[in-house]
Amino acid sequence: MKADFYETLGVQKGADEKELKSAFRKLAMQFHPDRNPGDHACEHKFKEINEAYETLKDPQKRAAYDRFGHAAFEGGMNGAAHGFGAGGFADIFEDIFGDMMGGRQRRSSGGRERGADLRYNMEITLEEAFSGKTAQIHVPASISCSECSG
Protein backbone atom coordinates (compact mmCIF):
# COMPACT_ATOMS: atom_id res chain seq x y z
CA MET A 1 0.00 0.00 0.00
CA LYS A 2 1.30 3.43 -0.92
CA ALA A 3 2.14 5.94 1.76
CA ASP A 4 0.13 9.14 2.07
CA PHE A 5 1.65 11.82 -0.20
CA TYR A 6 1.52 14.44 2.56
CA GLU A 7 3.34 12.09 4.95
CA THR A 8 5.87 11.24 2.24
CA LEU A 9 6.79 14.94 1.95
CA GLY A 10 6.41 15.57 5.68
CA VAL A 11 3.88 18.40 5.26
CA GLN A 12 0.40 19.14 6.55
CA LYS A 13 -2.61 18.65 4.29
CA GLY A 14 -3.09 22.42 4.01
CA ALA A 15 0.53 23.09 2.99
CA ASP A 16 0.98 25.82 0.39
CA GLU A 17 3.08 25.65 -2.77
CA LYS A 18 6.14 27.12 -1.05
CA GLU A 19 6.04 24.54 1.76
CA LEU A 20 5.62 21.69 -0.73
CA LYS A 21 8.55 22.86 -2.84
CA SER A 22 10.80 23.32 0.19
CA ALA A 23 9.99 19.88 1.59
CA PHE A 24 10.46 18.28 -1.84
CA ARG A 25 13.85 19.89 -2.42
CA LYS A 26 15.12 18.89 1.02
CA LEU A 27 14.04 15.26 0.64
CA ALA A 28 15.10 15.02 -3.01
CA MET A 29 18.61 16.13 -2.09
CA GLN A 30 18.74 13.61 0.76
CA PHE A 31 17.50 10.60 -1.24
CA HIS A 32 18.75 11.44 -4.75
CA PRO A 33 20.28 8.35 -6.42
CA ASP A 34 23.45 10.28 -7.34
CA ARG A 35 24.07 10.93 -3.65
CA ASN A 36 23.31 7.31 -2.74
CA PRO A 37 24.73 5.18 -5.57
CA GLY A 38 23.65 1.55 -5.43
CA ASP A 39 21.18 2.13 -2.59
CA HIS A 40 17.91 0.79 -3.98
CA ALA A 41 15.94 1.85 -0.89
CA CYS A 42 16.97 5.48 -1.44
CA GLU A 43 16.15 5.21 -5.13
CA HIS A 44 12.67 3.88 -4.28
CA LYS A 45 12.14 6.63 -1.69
CA PHE A 46 13.25 9.26 -4.22
CA LYS A 47 10.64 7.99 -6.69
CA GLU A 48 7.94 8.15 -3.99
CA ILE A 49 8.95 11.71 -3.11
CA ASN A 50 8.86 12.74 -6.76
CA GLU A 51 5.45 11.14 -7.32
CA ALA A 52 4.05 12.85 -4.22
CA TYR A 53 5.37 16.25 -5.26
CA GLU A 54 4.20 15.90 -8.88
CA THR A 55 0.70 15.14 -7.62
CA LEU A 56 0.44 17.75 -4.86
CA LYS A 57 1.94 20.67 -6.79
CA ASP A 58 -0.76 20.43 -9.48
CA PRO A 59 -4.05 21.91 -8.15
CA GLN A 60 -6.27 19.53 -10.16
CA LYS A 61 -4.31 16.41 -9.25
CA ARG A 62 -4.16 17.54 -5.63
CA ALA A 63 -7.94 18.06 -5.49
CA ALA A 64 -8.49 14.58 -6.95
CA TYR A 65 -5.99 13.08 -4.49
CA ASP A 66 -7.57 14.89 -1.53
CA ARG A 67 -10.98 13.57 -2.49
CA PHE A 68 -10.16 10.01 -3.58
CA GLY A 69 -6.61 9.32 -2.38
CA HIS A 70 -4.47 7.01 -4.51
CA ALA A 71 -7.62 5.57 -6.11
CA ALA A 72 -7.88 8.79 -8.14
CA PHE A 73 -4.89 7.64 -10.21
CA GLU A 74 -5.07 3.86 -9.99
CA GLY A 75 -7.49 1.02 -10.73
CA GLY A 76 -11.15 1.28 -9.99
CA MET A 77 -14.30 1.07 -12.03
CA ASN A 78 -14.26 0.42 -15.74
CA GLY A 79 -13.90 3.88 -17.25
CA ALA A 80 -15.45 3.06 -20.61
CA ALA A 81 -18.77 2.40 -18.93
CA HIS A 82 -18.66 5.86 -17.35
CA GLY A 83 -17.85 8.03 -20.32
CA PHE A 84 -14.06 7.75 -20.32
CA GLY A 85 -13.81 5.32 -23.25
CA ALA A 86 -11.36 5.79 -26.09
CA GLY A 87 -12.73 8.09 -28.76
CA GLY A 88 -10.30 7.23 -31.51
CA PHE A 89 -8.71 9.29 -34.25
CA ALA A 90 -11.87 11.28 -35.07
CA ASP A 91 -12.01 12.76 -31.56
CA ILE A 92 -8.32 13.61 -31.61
CA PHE A 93 -8.68 15.25 -35.03
CA GLU A 94 -11.70 17.23 -33.83
CA ASP A 95 -9.87 18.35 -30.69
CA ILE A 96 -7.03 19.71 -32.81
CA PHE A 97 -8.95 21.15 -35.75
CA GLY A 98 -12.53 21.37 -34.46
CA ASP A 99 -12.50 25.09 -33.66
CA MET A 100 -11.49 25.99 -37.22
CA MET A 101 -14.19 23.83 -38.78
CA GLY A 102 -17.01 24.47 -36.34
CA GLY A 103 -16.64 21.07 -34.70
CA ARG A 104 -16.88 22.37 -31.17
CA GLN A 105 -20.34 23.83 -31.70
CA ARG A 106 -21.73 20.54 -33.00
CA ARG A 107 -20.32 18.56 -30.11
CA SER A 108 -21.57 20.90 -27.39
CA SER A 109 -25.08 21.11 -28.81
CA GLY A 110 -25.66 17.37 -29.05
CA GLY A 111 -23.35 14.82 -27.48
CA ARG A 112 -21.26 14.60 -24.38
CA GLU A 113 -18.48 17.05 -23.65
CA ARG A 114 -15.03 15.58 -23.48
CA GLY A 115 -13.89 15.00 -19.90
CA ALA A 116 -10.57 15.89 -18.30
CA ASP A 117 -7.45 14.15 -19.61
CA LEU A 118 -6.24 11.21 -17.56
CA ARG A 119 -2.70 9.93 -17.22
CA TYR A 120 -1.74 6.34 -16.51
CA ASN A 121 1.85 5.21 -16.03
CA MET A 122 2.58 1.67 -17.21
CA GLU A 123 5.89 -0.10 -17.47
CA ILE A 124 6.41 -2.19 -20.61
CA THR A 125 9.45 -3.60 -22.32
CA LEU A 126 10.79 -2.32 -25.62
CA GLU A 127 9.66 -5.55 -27.29
CA GLU A 128 6.12 -5.08 -25.97
CA ALA A 129 6.08 -1.51 -27.28
CA PHE A 130 7.14 -2.61 -30.77
CA SER A 131 4.71 -5.53 -30.85
CA GLY A 132 1.76 -3.31 -29.94
CA LYS A 133 1.00 -4.62 -26.47
CA THR A 134 -2.54 -3.99 -25.32
CA ALA A 135 -3.70 -3.92 -21.73
CA GLN A 136 -6.94 -3.19 -19.95
CA ILE A 137 -6.81 -0.49 -17.29
CA HIS A 138 -9.46 0.57 -14.81
CA VAL A 139 -10.26 4.24 -14.33
CA PRO A 140 -12.01 5.51 -11.20
CA ALA A 141 -15.05 7.66 -11.84
CA SER A 142 -16.74 9.99 -9.41
CA ILE A 143 -20.50 10.11 -9.28
CA SER A 144 -22.14 12.93 -7.36
CA CYS A 145 -25.07 12.20 -5.09
CA SER A 146 -28.10 14.22 -6.23
CA GLU A 147 -29.43 14.46 -2.66
CA CYS A 148 -26.36 15.65 -0.73
CA SER A 149 -24.04 16.75 -3.59
CA GLY A 150 -21.35 14.56 -2.07
Helices and strands as residue ranges (DSSP letters): H 5-9, H 17-31, H 40-56, H 59-68, G 69-72, G 79-82, H 89-101, H 103-109, H 126-131
